Amino acid sequence: MMSKKRRTRDKESQKKAKPRYTNYAHIFYKEEVAPLERAYKRALLGEQYKEAEDIFMKIREVKKKHRTILMRKQFVKIK
């Protein structure tokens, strides 16, 4: 005995992917603060203390800005 043929229905289209968001402060940290911190560590390892001091002051300025951005909780779309 053969089984009954199954009737195929049109497949429903899938929902679009839900947009993803991230905090703008995280992007700011990745693009502004992190490179300065890496440069600061390199300067200290290379014993370039004058340059390290300048970079440290820049880091302080940028981190102040980062803190204010963090409190705003502004979200941006990614992908």
MMTF fields as JSON, N, C-alpha, C and O atoms, coordinates in Angstrom:
{
  "mmtfVersion": "1.0.0",
  "mmtfProducer": "UNKNOWN",
  "numBonds": 315,
  "numAtoms": 316,
  "numGroups": 79,
  "numChains": 1,
  "numModels": 1,
  "chainsPerModel": [1],
  "groupsPerChain": [79],
  "chainIdList": ["A"],
  "bondAtomList": [4, 2, 8, 6, 12, 10, 16, 14, 20, 18, 24, 22, 28, 26, 32, 30, 36, 34, 40, 38, 44, 42, 48, 46, 52, 50, 56, 54, 60, 58, 64, 62, 68, 66, 72, 70, 76, 74, 80, 78, 84, 82, 88, 86, 92, 90, 96, 94, 100, 98, 104, 102, 108, 106, 112, 110, 116, 114, 120, 118, 124, 122, 128, 126, 132, 130, 136, 134, 140, 138, 144, 142, 148, 146, 152, 150, 156, 154, 160, 158, 164, 162, 168, 166, 172, 170, 176, 174, 180, 178, 184, 182, 188, 186, 192, 190, 196, 194, 200, 198, 204, 202, 208, 206, 212, 210, 216, 214, 220, 218, 224, 222, 228, 226, 232, 230, 236, 234, 240, 238, 244, 242, 248, 246, 252, 250, 256, 254, 260, 258, 264, 262, 268, 266, 272, 270, 276, 274, 280, 278, 284, 282, 288, 286, 292, 290, 296, 294, 300, 298, 304, 302, 308, 306, 312, 310],
  "bondOrderList": [1, 1, 1, 1, 1, 1, 1, 1, 1, 1, 1, 1, 1, 1, 1, 1, 1, 1, 1, 1, 1, 1, 1, 1, 1, 1, 1, 1, 1, 1, 1, 1, 1, 1, 1, 1, 1, 1, 1, 1, 1, 1, 1, 1, 1, 1, 1, 1, 1, 1, 1, 1, 1, 1, 1, 1, 1, 1, 1, 1, 1, 1, 1, 1, 1, 1, 1, 1, 1, 1, 1, 1, 1, 1, 1, 1, 1, 1],
  "groupList": [{"groupName": "MET", "atomNameList": ["N", "CA", "C", "O"], "elementList": ["N", "C", "C", "O"], "formalChargeList": [0, 0, 0, 0], "bondAtomList": [1, 0, 2, 1, 3, 2], "bondOrderList": [1, 1, 2], "singleLetterCode": "M", "chemCompType": "L-PEPTIDE LINKING"}, {"groupName": "SER", "atomNameList": ["N", "CA", "C", "O"], "elementList": ["N", "C", "C", "O"], "formalChargeList": [0, 0, 0, 0], "bondAtomList": [1, 0, 2, 1, 3, 2], "bondOrderList": [1, 1, 2], "singleLetterCode": "S", "chemCompType": "L-PEPTIDE LINKING"}, {"groupName": "LYS", "atomNameList": ["N", "CA", "C", "O"], "elementList": ["N", "C", "C", "O"], "formalChargeList": [0, 0, 0, 0], "bondAtomList": [1, 0, 2, 1, 3, 2], "bondOrderList": [1, 1, 2], "singleLetterCode": "K", "chemCompType": "L-PEPTIDE LINKING"}, {"groupName": "ARG", "atomNameList": ["N", "CA", "C", "O"], "elementList": ["N", "C", "C", "O"], "formalChargeList": [0, 0, 0, 0], "bondAtomList": [1, 0, 2, 1, 3, 2], "bondOrderList": [1, 1, 2], "singleLetterCode": "R", "chemCompType": "L-PEPTIDE LINKING"}, {"groupName": "THR", "atomNameList": ["N", "CA", "C", "O"], "elementList": ["N", "C", "C", "O"], "formalChargeList": [0, 0, 0, 0], "bondAtomList": [1, 0, 2, 1, 3, 2], "bondOrderList": [1, 1, 2], "singleLetterCode": "T", "chemCompType": "L-PEPTIDE LINKING"}, {"groupName": "ASP", "atomNameList": ["N", "CA", "C", "O"], "elementList": ["N", "C", "C", "O"], "formalChargeList": [0, 0, 0, 0], "bondAtomList": [1, 0, 2, 1, 3, 2], "bondOrderList": [1, 1, 2], "singleLetterCode": "D", "chemCompType": "L-PEPTIDE LINKING"}, {"groupName": "GLU", "atomNameList": ["N", "CA", "C", "O"], "elementList": ["N", "C", "C", "O"], "formalChargeList": [0, 0, 0, 0], "bondAtomList": [1, 0, 2, 1, 3, 2], "bondOrderList": [1, 1, 2], "singleLetterCode": "E", "chemCompType": "L-PEPTIDE LINKING"}, {"groupName": "GLN", "atomNameList": ["N", "CA", "C", "O"], "elementList": ["N", "C", "C", "O"], "formalChargeList": [0, 0, 0, 0], "bondAtomList": [1, 0, 2, 1, 3, 2], "bondOrderList": [1, 1, 2], "singleLetterCode": "Q", "chemCompType": "L-PEPTIDE LINKING"}, {"groupName": "ALA", "atomNameList": ["N", "CA", "C", "O"], "elementList": ["N", "C", "C", "O"], "formalChargeList": [0, 0, 0, 0], "bondAtomList": [1, 0, 2, 1, 3, 2], "bondOrderList": [1, 1, 2], "singleLetterCode": "A", "chemCompType": "L-PEPTIDE LINKING"}, {"groupName": "PRO", "atomNameList": ["N", "CA", "C", "O"], "elementList": ["N", "C", "C", "O"], "formalChargeList": [0, 0, 0, 0], "bondAtomList": [1, 0, 2, 1, 3, 2], "bondOrderList": [1, 1, 2], "singleLetterCode": "P", "chemCompType": "L-PEPTIDE LINKING"}, {"groupName": "TYR", "atomNameList": ["N", "CA", "C", "O"], "elementList": ["N", "C", "C", "O"], "formalChargeList": [0, 0, 0, 0], "bondAtomList": [1, 0, 2, 1, 3, 2], "bondOrderList": [1, 1, 2], "singleLetterCode": "Y", "chemCompType": "L-PEPTIDE LINKING"}, {"groupName": "ASN", "atomNameList": ["N", "CA", "C", "O"], "elementList": ["N", "C", "C", "O"], "formalChargeList": [0, 0, 0, 0], "bondAtomList": [1, 0, 2, 1, 3, 2], "bondOrderList": [1, 1, 2], "singleLetterCode": "N", "chemCompType": "L-PEPTIDE LINKING"}, {"groupName": "HIS", "atomNameList": ["N", "CA", "C", "O"], "elementList": ["N", "C", "C", "O"], "formalChargeList": [0, 0, 0, 0], "bondAtomList": [1, 0, 2, 1, 3, 2], "bondOrderList": [1, 1, 2], "singleLetterCode": "H", "chemCompType": "L-PEPTIDE LINKING"}, {"groupName": "ILE", "atomNameList": ["N", "CA", "C", "O"], "elementList": ["N", "C", "C", "O"], "formalChargeList": [0, 0, 0, 0], "bondAtomList": [1, 0, 2, 1, 3, 2], "bondOrderList": [1, 1, 2], "singleLetterCode": "I", "chemCompType": "L-PEPTIDE LINKING"}, {"groupName": "PHE", "atomNameList": ["N", "CA", "C", "O"], "elementList": ["N", "C", "C", "O"], "formalChargeList": [0, 0, 0, 0], "bondAtomList": [1, 0, 2, 1, 3, 2], "bondOrderList": [1, 1, 2], "singleLetterCode": "F", "chemCompType": "L-PEPTIDE LINKING"}, {"groupName": "VAL", "atomNameList": ["N", "CA", "C", "O"], "elementList": ["N", "C", "C", "O"], "formalChargeList": [0, 0, 0, 0], "bondAtomList": [1, 0, 2, 1, 3, 2], "bondOrderList": [1, 1, 2], "singleLetterCode": "V", "chemCompType": "L-PEPTIDE LINKING"}, {"groupName": "LEU", "atomNameList": ["N", "CA", "C", "O"], "elementList": ["N", "C", "C", "O"], "formalChargeList": [0, 0, 0, 0], "bondAtomList": [1, 0, 2, 1, 3, 2], "bondOrderList": [1, 1, 2], "singleLetterCode": "L", "chemCompType": "L-PEPTIDE LINKING"}, {"groupName": "GLY", "atomNameList": ["N", "CA", "C", "O"], "elementList": ["N", "C", "C", "O"], "formalChargeList": [0, 0, 0, 0], "bondAtomList": [1, 0, 2, 1, 3, 2], "bondOrderList": [1, 1, 2], "singleLetterCode": "G", "chemCompType": "PEPTIDE LINKING"}],
  "groupTypeList": [0, 0, 1, 2, 2, 3, 3, 4, 3, 5, 2, 6, 1, 7, 2, 2, 8, 2, 9, 3, 10, 4, 11, 10, 8, 12, 13, 14, 10, 2, 6, 6, 15, 8, 9, 16, 6, 3, 8, 10, 2, 3, 8, 16, 16, 17, 6, 7, 10, 2, 6, 8, 6, 5, 13, 14, 0, 2, 13, 3, 6, 15, 2, 2, 2, 12, 3, 4, 13, 16, 0, 3, 2, 7, 14, 15, 2, 13, 2],
  "groupIdList": [1, 2, 3, 4, 5, 6, 7, 8, 9, 10, 11, 12, 13, 14, 15, 16, 17, 18, 19, 20, 21, 22, 23, 24, 25, 26, 27, 28, 29, 30, 31, 32, 33, 34, 35, 36, 37, 38, 39, 40, 41, 42, 43, 44, 45, 46, 47, 48, 49, 50, 51, 52, 53, 54, 55, 56, 57, 58, 59, 60, 61, 62, 63, 64, 65, 66, 67, 68, 69, 70, 71, 72, 73, 74, 75, 76, 77, 78, 79],
  "secStructList": [7, 7, 7, 7, 7, 7, 7, 7, 7, 7, 7, 7, 7, 7, 7, 7, 7, 7, 7, 3, 3, 3, 3, 2, 2, 2, 2, 2, 0, 0, 0, 0, 0, 2, 2, 2, 2, 2, 2, 2, 2, 2, 2, 2, 2, 6, 6, 7, 2, 2, 2, 2, 2, 2, 2, 2, 2, 2, 2, 2, 2, 2, 2, 2, 2, 2, 2, 2, 2, 2, 2, 2, 6, 7, 3, 3, 3, 3, 7],
  "xCoordList": [0.821, 0.0, 0.867, 1.867, 0.483, 1.246, 0.612, -0.604, 1.467, 0.946, 0.353, 0.641, -0.466, -1.105, -0.083, 0.866, -0.27, 0.608, 0.274, -0.891, 1.3, 1.071, 0.939, 1.656, 0.036, -0.18, 0.785, 0.84, 1.534, 2.489, 1.824, 1.173, 2.003, 1.454, 2.57, 3.751, 2.19, 3.203, 3.838, 3.149, 5.13, 5.814, 5.666, 5.736, 5.461, 5.343, 6.72, 7.72, 6.749, 8.03, 8.477, 7.664, 9.77, 10.303, 10.281, 10.339, 10.198, 10.254, 11.67, 12.641, 11.767, 13.088, 13.806, 13.175, 15.114, 15.905, 15.656, 15.558, 15.558, 15.316, 16.555, 17.665, 16.406, 17.592, 18.317, 17.687, 19.626, 20.425, 20.944, 21.318, 20.957, 21.4, 22.504, 22.574, 23.36, 24.377, 24.501, 24.123, 25.027, 25.199, 26.31, 27.375, 26.051, 27.039, 28.318, 29.398, 28.215, 29.385, 30.378, 31.588, 29.879, 30.778, 31.56, 32.751, 30.89, 31.568, 32.605, 33.72, 32.228, 33.144, 34.388, 35.507, 34.195, 35.331, 36.253, 37.474, 35.664, 36.454, 37.266, 38.401, 36.677, 37.338, 38.238, 39.194, 37.967, 38.714, 39.616, 40.807, 39.048, 39.786, 40.778, 41.941, 40.337, 41.179, 42.487, 43.538, 42.47, 43.747, 44.715, 45.925, 44.181, 45.047, 45.652, 46.821, 44.856, 45.382, 46.467, 47.458, 46.287, 47.331, 48.606, 49.707, 48.451, 49.621, 50.329, 51.557, 49.543, 50.114, 50.959, 52.063, 50.432, 51.185, 52.463, 53.507, 52.377, 53.571, 54.623, 55.817, 54.169, 55.113, 55.794, 56.989, 55.056, 55.661, 56.655, 57.722, 56.311, 57.239, 58.513, 59.597, 58.367, 59.524, 60.244, 61.18, 59.818, 60.424, 60.415, 61.361, 59.354, 59.178, 58.201, 57.018, 58.709, 57.85, 57.192, 56.057, 57.869, 57.279, 56.077, 55.016, 56.271, 55.181, 54.033, 52.863, 54.366, 53.353, 52.522, 51.314, 53.169, 52.446, 51.435, 50.303, 51.853, 50.942, 49.74, 48.601, 50.014, 48.944, 48.007, 46.791, 48.572, 47.754, 46.778, 45.623, 47.244, 46.362, 45.237, 44.097, 45.563, 44.529, 43.507, 42.306, 44.002, 43.11, 42.134, 40.949, 42.616, 41.744, 40.636, 39.479, 41.013, 40.016, 38.951, 37.752, 39.418, 38.51, 37.618, 36.45, 38.154, 37.346, 36.257, 35.178, 36.53, 35.491, 34.34, 33.169, 34.697, 33.69, 32.925, 31.707, 33.646, 33.024, 32.003, 30.936, 32.321, 31.388, 30.083, 29.006, 30.176, 28.953, 28.129, 26.9, 28.804, 28.098, 27.443, 26.335, 28.121, 27.599, 26.294, 25.389, 26.202, 24.997, 23.81, 22.665, 24.055, 22.967, 22.22, 21.041, 22.902, 22.319, 21.721, 20.577, 22.521, 22.094, 22.423, 23.573, 21.437, 21.635, 21.696, 20.983, 22.567, 22.712, 22.538, 22.855, 22.029, 21.781, 23.087, 23.904, 23.279, 24.425, 23.908, 22.914, 24.561, 24.193, 22.797, 22.318],
  "yCoordList": [-1.181, 0.0, 1.247, 1.33, 2.17, 3.423, 4.457, 4.486, 5.312, 6.359, 7.493, 7.646, 8.259, 9.368, 10.445, 10.651, 11.115, 12.214, 13.402, 13.734, 14.015, 15.181, 16.423, 16.596, 17.25, 18.469, 19.528, 19.784, 20.137, 21.167, 22.529, 22.871, 23.28, 24.626, 25.609, 25.298, 26.771, 27.798, 28.175, 28.429, 28.204, 28.548, 30.036, 30.868, 30.344, 31.748, 32.395, 31.785, 33.617, 34.307, 34.599, 34.901, 34.504, 34.733, 36.205, 37.065, 36.479, 37.864, 38.382, 37.628, 39.656, 40.253, 40.213, 40.181, 40.214, 40.174, 41.428, 42.534, 41.237, 42.36, 43.249, 42.732, 44.55, 45.421, 45.356, 45.264, 45.403, 45.334, 46.726, 47.504, 47.012, 48.314, 48.134, 47.113, 49.132, 49.156, 50.571, 51.537, 50.676, 51.975, 52.738, 52.186, 53.989, 54.799, 54.949, 55.09, 54.92, 55.073, 53.938, 54.153, 52.731, 51.603, 51.806, 51.502, 52.315, 52.587, 53.69, 53.605, 54.724, 55.825, 55.313, 55.705, 54.446, 53.898, 53.123, 53.269, 52.297, 51.462, 52.302, 51.957, 53.41, 54.211, 55.305, 55.7, 55.804, 56.946, 56.581, 56.89, 55.931, 55.697, 54.547, 54.687, 53.422, 52.229, 52.461, 52.023, 53.131, 53.372, 54.228, 54.006, 55.205, 56.032, 55.208, 55.383, 54.31, 53.474, 52.54, 52.299, 52.018, 51.159, 51.955, 51.475, 53.177, 54.027, 54.378, 54.445, 54.6, 54.914, 53.751, 53.951, 52.543, 51.364, 51.18, 50.83, 51.42, 51.302, 52.327, 52.028, 53.541, 54.594, 54.25, 54.498, 53.691, 53.302, 52.165, 52.167, 51.199, 50.089, 50.566, 50.031, 51.573, 52.128, 53.19, 53.818, 53.396, 54.376, 55.795, 56.556, 56.142, 57.494, 58.21, 58.353, 58.649, 59.144, 60.488, 60.727, 61.349, 62.641, 62.424, 63.021, 61.559, 61.247, 60.549, 60.816, 59.662, 58.953, 59.931, 59.751, 60.958, 61.962, 62.707, 62.943, 63.081, 63.772, 62.891, 63.356, 61.624, 60.698, 60.512, 60.431, 60.445, 60.267, 61.426, 61.219, 62.645, 63.806, 63.736, 64.096, 63.271, 63.11, 62.059, 62.222, 60.979, 59.921, 60.469, 60.138, 61.295, 61.876, 62.713, 62.642, 63.52, 64.359, 63.494, 63.744, 62.486, 61.645, 60.818, 60.582, 60.383, 59.598, 60.453, 59.948, 61.73, 62.637, 62.702, 62.628, 62.84, 62.891, 61.566, 61.552, 60.463, 59.138, 58.979, 58.404, 59.482, 59.367, 60.114, 59.624, 61.288, 62.032, 61.328, 61.307, 60.763, 60.033, 58.785, 58.42, 58.136, 56.922, 57.185, 56.351, 58.344, 58.672, 58.97, 58.815, 59.391, 59.708, 58.475, 58.551, 57.341, 56.068, 56.202, 55.825, 56.742, 56.91, 55.632, 55.192, 55.042, 53.802, 54.057, 54.907, 53.3, 53.405, 52.017, 50.999, 52.012, 50.759, 50.189, 50.925, 48.898, 48.234, 47.136, 46.478, 46.943, 45.959, 46.181, 45.446],
  "zCoordList": [0.0, 0.0, 0.0, 0.712, -0.774, -0.843, 0.066, 0.255, 0.626, 1.501, 0.665, -0.522, 1.32, 0.625, 0.306, 1.063, -0.782, -1.135, -0.247, -0.026, 0.241, 1.089, 0.218, -0.768, 0.596, -0.149, 0.359, 1.562, -0.521, -0.105, -0.188, -1.175, 0.857, 0.887, 0.574, 0.732, 0.138, -0.099, 1.232, 2.219, 1.236, 2.467, 2.742, 1.838, 4.006, 4.383, 4.353, 4.729, 3.907, 3.876, 5.307, 6.182, 5.519, 6.858, 7.198, 6.319, 8.473, 8.918, 8.704, 8.773, 8.448, 8.304, 9.639, 10.696, 9.583, 10.804, 11.633, 11.102, 12.912, 13.812, 13.836, 13.961, 13.721, 13.723, 15.064, 16.118, 15.014, 16.224, 16.565, 15.687, 17.841, 18.321, 19.349, 20.034, 19.446, 20.483, 21.015, 20.352, 22.199, 22.832, 22.093, 21.819, 21.781, 21.064, 21.875, 21.301, 23.193, 24.055, 23.823, 23.893, 23.547, 23.299, 22.005, 21.937, 20.995, 19.723, 19.918, 19.401, 20.667, 20.939, 21.661, 21.33, 22.637, 23.394, 22.461, 22.52, 21.6, 20.695, 19.715, 19.386, 19.246, 18.216, 18.773, 18.105, 19.966, 20.496, 21.682, 21.676, 22.685, 23.928, 23.79, 24.168, 23.257, 23.184, 22.41, 22.879, 21.246, 20.55, 21.372, 21.338, 22.11, 22.956, 24.085, 24.429, 24.662, 25.736, 25.223, 25.913, 24.027, 23.447, 23.2, 23.467, 22.687, 22.427, 23.741, 23.795, 24.791, 26.106, 26.623, 27.129, 26.49, 26.94, 26.134, 26.684, 24.814, 23.971, 24.371, 24.397, 24.684, 25.072, 26.394, 26.56, 27.316, 28.597, 28.419, 29.034, 27.582, 27.339, 26.645, 26.876, 25.797, 25.097, 25.903, 25.409, 27.132, 28.049, 27.482, 27.684, 26.779, 26.244, 27.166, 26.854, 28.287, 29.352, 29.027, 29.438, 28.312, 27.941, 27.017, 27.2, 26.028, 25.102, 25.844, 25.569, 26.778, 27.556, 28.382, 28.538, 28.906, 29.694, 28.83, 29.252, 27.606, 26.688, 26.339, 26.309, 26.078, 25.729, 26.914, 26.741, 28.122, 29.317, 29.498, 29.872, 29.233, 29.352, 28.309, 28.6, 27.096, 26.074, 26.508, 26.297, 27.119, 27.589, 28.618, 28.586, 29.523, 30.552, 29.931, 30.345, 28.915, 28.235, 27.545, 27.665, 26.831, 26.06, 26.99, 26.678, 28.116, 29.056, 29.703, 30.013, 29.908, 30.417, 29.42, 29.792, 28.155, 27.095, 27.037, 26.856, 27.191, 27.162, 28.281, 28.07, 29.464, 30.59, 30.32, 30.658, 29.716, 29.416, 28.337, 28.401, 27.362, 26.304, 26.888, 26.494, 27.82, 28.431, 29.18, 29.169, 29.827, 30.581, 29.68, 30.104, 28.455, 27.516, 27.051, 26.707, 27.04, 26.585, 25.184, 24.931, 24.306, 22.918, 22.146, 22.14, 21.503, 20.779, 19.286, 18.753, 18.617, 17.168, 16.562, 17.178, 15.346, 14.655, 14.103, 13.55, 14.252, 13.65, 12.731, 13.041, 11.632, 10.607, 10.126, 9.262]
}
